[in-house]
Amino acid sequence: MINPLPKTGEEACTKRYQEISLADVPLSCPRPQEAVWNAHPLVYLPIETLGEVICPYCGTHYRLHSE
């Protein structure tokens, strides 16, 4: 039996809505703290323009909140 890879960080792309701050820009999905072994390819999302964006791979909705 093959042992699965160890999990590190949060599971990738499981939260369908996330609020982020300007400190999180540039925004990528999956997020840096998420495990990437089980995720879609890394994609950078242009949240600065409209203040919100949806990942085209997993559908996670990101919203930029003011601090």
C-alpha positions as CSV (number, residue, x, y, z in Angstrom):
1,M,0.0,0.0,0.0
2,I,1.3,3.5,-0.9
3,N,1.2,6.0,1.9
4,P,-0.3,9.3,1.0
5,L,1.8,12.5,1.2
6,P,1.7,14.2,4.6
7,K,-0.7,17.1,4.9
8,T,0.7,20.5,5.8
9,G,-1.3,23.7,6.5
10,E,-5.0,24.0,5.7
11,E,-6.7,21.9,3.1
12,A,-6.6,23.8,-0.2
13,C,-9.7,25.4,-1.7
14,T,-12.2,24.2,0.9
15,K,-13.5,27.6,2.0
16,R,-15.9,29.1,-0.6
17,Y,-15.8,32.6,0.7
18,Q,-12.8,34.5,2.1
19,E,-12.3,38.1,3.0
20,I,-8.7,39.3,2.6
21,S,-6.8,42.5,3.3
22,L,-4.4,44.6,1.3
23,A,-1.6,42.8,3.1
24,D,-2.7,39.7,1.2
25,V,-2.2,41.3,-2.2
26,P,-1.0,40.0,-4.7
27,L,-3.8,37.4,-4.2
28,S,-3.1,33.8,-5.2
29,C,-5.3,30.8,-5.1
30,P,-4.6,28.5,-3.4
31,R,-3.5,30.7,-0.5
32,P,0.1,30.4,0.8
33,Q,-1.1,28.8,4.1
34,E,-3.0,26.1,2.3
35,A,-1.6,22.7,1.3
36,V,-1.0,22.8,-2.4
37,W,-0.5,19.0,-3.0
38,N,-4.3,18.6,-3.4
39,A,-5.1,21.8,-5.1
40,H,-5.5,23.2,-8.6
41,P,-2.6,25.1,-10.3
42,L,-1.5,28.3,-8.6
43,V,-3.3,31.3,-10.1
44,Y,-2.9,35.0,-9.3
45,L,-6.2,36.8,-9.1
46,P,-6.7,40.6,-9.9
47,I,-8.7,41.6,-6.9
48,E,-7.3,45.2,-6.8
49,T,-9.5,46.3,-9.7
50,L,-13.0,45.5,-8.5
51,G,-12.5,44.6,-4.8
52,E,-13.7,41.0,-5.3
53,V,-12.9,38.1,-7.6
54,I,-13.9,34.4,-8.0
55,C,-11.2,31.8,-8.7
56,P,-11.9,30.2,-12.1
57,Y,-10.6,26.9,-10.9
58,C,-12.4,26.2,-7.6
59,G,-15.0,29.0,-7.4
60,T,-13.8,30.5,-4.2
61,H,-15.1,34.0,-3.8
62,Y,-12.6,36.5,-2.5
63,R,-13.5,39.9,-1.2
64,L,-11.1,42.7,-0.3
65,H,-12.2,44.4,3.0
66,S,-11.1,47.8,4.1
67,E,-9.1,48.0,7.3
